[in-house]
Amino acid sequence: MGKVYVLLKVYPSSVDIDLDSLANEIKSSLPHGITFGSYSKEPVAFGLYVLKIAVVMPEDTQGGTTILEDTISKIPNVSQVEVEYVSRI
């Protein structure tokens, strides 16, 4: 079974959100079989930063990245989730 590398952009709901804590919360809430790789903070505008999160997931995941996006979107303090890049590894 192959694996897929996914790069996500996670937008916090406000500029006051601690992004390190948010990243840890995302890491602990990922579904079984999805591995949290790394994260970085990227400035967007006016003091707002987004989290860029790398994860590895099974290639044959039902629904593709939808389960990942839905899980992260339900976390408090997350405004929006975007899939930026997907690649088979």
FIPA-498451 format. One record per residue: residue number from 1; x, y negated, z of N, C-alpha, C in turn. Coordinates in nm, 3 decimals. Example, Ala and Ser with C-alpha at 12.3 -4.5 7.8 and 13.67 -1.06 7.14 Angstrom:
1 1.319 0.569 0.780 1.230 0.450 0.780 1.320 0.330 0.780;
2 1.285 0.225 0.708 1.367 0.106 0.714 1.290 -0.003 0.787;
! end
This chain:
1 0.085 0.118 0.000 0.000 0.000 0.000 0.089 -0.124 0.000;
2 0.059 -0.220 -0.087 0.136 -0.343 -0.098 0.095 -0.446 0.005;
3 0.177 -0.547 0.014 0.151 -0.658 0.106 0.143 -0.788 0.026;
4 0.075 -0.884 0.085 0.058 -1.015 0.021 0.105 -1.123 0.117;
5 0.184 -1.216 0.065 0.230 -1.333 0.140 0.131 -1.445 0.112;
6 0.080 -1.507 0.218 -0.018 -1.615 0.203 0.033 -1.738 0.278;
7 0.033 -1.852 0.211 0.070 -1.979 0.273 -0.058 -2.062 0.286;
8 -0.089 -2.101 0.409 -0.212 -2.175 0.438 -0.180 -2.315 0.487;
9 -0.268 -2.408 0.458 -0.266 -2.541 0.518 -0.384 -2.548 0.613;
10 -0.355 -2.577 0.740 -0.460 -2.587 0.841 -0.464 -2.732 0.889;
11 -0.577 -2.796 0.868 -0.595 -2.936 0.908 -0.660 -2.942 1.046;
12 -0.597 -3.013 1.140 -0.658 -3.028 1.273 -0.774 -3.126 1.266;
13 -0.862 -3.120 1.366 -0.980 -3.207 1.367 -0.947 -3.351 1.407;
14 -0.830 -3.374 1.468 -0.789 -3.511 1.499 -0.637 -3.519 1.511;
15 -0.584 -3.640 1.515 -0.439 -3.658 1.526 -0.388 -3.626 1.666;
16 -0.478 -3.613 1.763 -0.439 -3.588 1.902 -0.419 -3.439 1.934;
17 -0.443 -3.352 1.840 -0.433 -3.208 1.863 -0.287 -3.166 1.871;
18 -0.252 -3.085 1.972 -0.118 -3.030 1.985 -0.105 -2.916 1.884;
19 -0.025 -2.937 1.780 -0.016 -2.840 1.671 0.054 -2.711 1.713;
20 0.146 -2.719 1.808 0.212 -2.597 1.856 0.111 -2.506 1.927;
21 0.026 -2.565 2.010 -0.078 -2.488 2.078 -0.178 -2.432 1.978;
22 -0.212 -2.511 1.878 -0.305 -2.466 1.775 -0.246 -2.348 1.698;
23 -0.118 -2.355 1.665 -0.052 -2.245 1.594 -0.054 -2.117 1.679;
24 -0.031 -2.130 1.808 -0.035 -2.013 1.897 -0.175 -1.954 1.905;
25 -0.275 -2.041 1.906 -0.413 -1.994 1.910 -0.449 -1.920 1.781;
26 -0.403 -1.972 1.669 -0.427 -1.906 1.540 -0.358 -1.770 1.539;
27 -0.235 -1.767 1.585 -0.157 -1.642 1.588 -0.229 -1.535 1.669;
28 -0.285 -1.572 1.783 -0.351 -1.474 1.869 -0.489 -1.432 1.819;
29 -0.546 -1.506 1.725 -0.681 -1.473 1.678 -0.685 -1.403 1.542;
30 -0.569 -1.379 1.482 -0.568 -1.315 1.350 -0.621 -1.172 1.358;
31 -0.696 -1.131 1.255 -0.750 -0.995 1.252 -0.638 -0.890 1.247;
32 -0.670 -0.769 1.287 -0.576 -0.658 1.286 -0.521 -0.638 1.145;
33 -0.391 -0.618 1.135 -0.328 -0.594 1.006 -0.271 -0.717 0.940;
34 -0.303 -0.835 0.994 -0.250 -0.960 0.939 -0.141 -1.010 1.034;
35 -0.022 -1.032 0.980 0.094 -1.069 1.060 0.127 -1.217 1.042;
36 0.137 -1.287 1.154 0.176 -1.428 1.155 0.326 -1.434 1.129;
37 0.367 -1.508 1.029 0.508 -1.518 0.995 0.575 -1.638 1.061;
38 0.543 -1.755 1.014 0.604 -1.878 1.067 0.509 -1.994 1.040;
39 0.544 -2.109 1.098 0.465 -2.229 1.070 0.555 -2.351 1.073;
40 0.508 -2.455 1.008 0.577 -2.584 1.011 0.471 -2.694 1.013;
41 0.514 -2.813 1.050 0.425 -2.929 1.052 0.462 -3.019 0.934;
42 0.361 -3.060 0.860 0.385 -3.145 0.744 0.302 -3.273 0.756;
43 0.366 -3.390 0.745 0.289 -3.514 0.753 0.199 -3.531 0.631;
44 0.079 -3.584 0.659 -0.016 -3.608 0.550 -0.033 -3.759 0.532;
45 -0.085 -3.827 0.635 -0.105 -3.971 0.628 -0.148 -4.025 0.763;
46 -0.108 -4.147 0.792 -0.155 -4.220 0.911 -0.141 -4.140 1.041;
47 -0.029 -4.072 1.058 -0.005 -3.996 1.180 -0.067 -3.858 1.182;
48 -0.135 -3.820 1.076 -0.196 -3.687 1.070 -0.097 -3.587 1.012;
49 -0.084 -3.474 1.080 0.000 -3.365 1.033 -0.088 -3.243 1.009;
50 -0.046 -3.159 0.915 -0.113 -3.031 0.894 -0.015 -2.921 0.931;
51 -0.070 -2.806 0.966 0.012 -2.688 0.989 0.021 -2.611 0.859;
52 0.141 -2.574 0.820 0.159 -2.483 0.708 0.196 -2.350 0.771;
53 0.111 -2.252 0.753 0.126 -2.123 0.818 0.147 -2.014 0.714;
54 0.250 -1.933 0.737 0.278 -1.818 0.650 0.232 -1.692 0.720;
55 0.156 -1.610 0.649 0.111 -1.481 0.702 0.133 -1.374 0.596;
56 0.140 -1.250 0.644 0.150 -1.135 0.555 0.030 -1.046 0.585;
57 -0.038 -1.005 0.479 -0.157 -0.922 0.496 -0.157 -0.808 0.395;
58 -0.231 -0.701 0.423 -0.239 -0.591 0.327 -0.302 -0.638 0.196;
59 -0.249 -0.586 0.087 -0.297 -0.625 -0.045 -0.443 -0.585 -0.069;
60 -0.484 -0.475 -0.010 -0.618 -0.424 -0.036 -0.722 -0.472 0.065;
61 -0.697 -0.586 0.129 -0.792 -0.641 0.226 -0.923 -0.677 0.155;
62 -1.031 -0.624 0.207 -1.164 -0.650 0.148 -1.194 -0.800 0.153;
63 -1.224 -0.860 0.041 -1.257 -1.002 0.036 -1.138 -1.093 0.021;
64 -1.019 -1.037 0.008 -0.899 -1.119 -0.010 -0.869 -1.206 0.111;
65 -0.844 -1.332 0.089 -0.809 -1.423 0.197 -0.930 -1.481 0.271;
66 -1.049 -1.446 0.229 -1.170 -1.501 0.290 -1.178 -1.472 0.439;
67 -1.147 -1.350 0.480 -1.152 -1.315 0.623 -1.053 -1.400 0.703;
68 -0.939 -1.426 0.645 -0.837 -1.509 0.709 -0.885 -1.653 0.723;
69 -0.938 -1.708 0.615 -0.990 -1.845 0.617 -1.105 -1.860 0.715;
70 -1.197 -1.765 0.716 -1.313 -1.771 0.806 -1.271 -1.763 0.952;
71 -1.177 -1.674 0.983 -1.130 -1.659 1.121 -1.067 -1.788 1.172;
72 -0.981 -1.848 1.092 -0.912 -1.970 1.134 -1.009 -2.088 1.141;
73 -1.104 -2.095 1.049 -1.200 -2.205 1.048 -1.287 -2.210 1.173;
74 -1.307 -2.094 1.237 -1.391 -2.087 1.357 -1.319 -2.130 1.484;
75 -1.189 -2.152 1.476 -1.112 -2.193 1.594 -1.141 -2.340 1.624;
76 -1.167 -2.372 1.751 -1.188 -2.513 1.787 -1.066 -2.597 1.748;
77 -1.089 -2.719 1.712 -0.986 -2.816 1.671 -0.932 -2.793 1.530;
78 -0.992 -2.701 1.454 -0.955 -2.683 1.313 -1.062 -2.748 1.229;
79 -1.019 -2.839 1.143 -1.113 -2.909 1.057 -1.133 -2.837 0.923;
80 -1.021 -2.791 0.865 -1.027 -2.734 0.731 -0.910 -2.638 0.712;
81 -0.931 -2.536 0.629 -0.825 -2.440 0.596 -0.818 -2.429 0.444;
82 -0.697 -2.439 0.389 -0.675 -2.426 0.246 -0.571 -2.319 0.220;
83 -0.595 -2.235 0.123 -0.493 -2.141 0.077 -0.409 -2.216 -0.026;
84 -0.280 -2.230 0.004 -0.191 -2.304 -0.085 -0.119 -2.213 -0.183;
85 -0.087 -2.091 -0.139 -0.006 -2.003 -0.221 -0.032 -1.858 -0.182;
86 -0.039 -1.769 -0.279 -0.053 -1.626 -0.255 0.041 -1.553 -0.350;
87 0.115 -1.456 -0.296 0.206 -1.380 -0.379 0.220 -1.238 -0.326;
88 0.226 -1.145 -0.413 0.248 -1.004 -0.374 0.395 -0.988 -0.338;
89 0.420 -0.914 -0.231 0.559 -0.890 -0.191 0.588 -0.741 -0.185;
! end
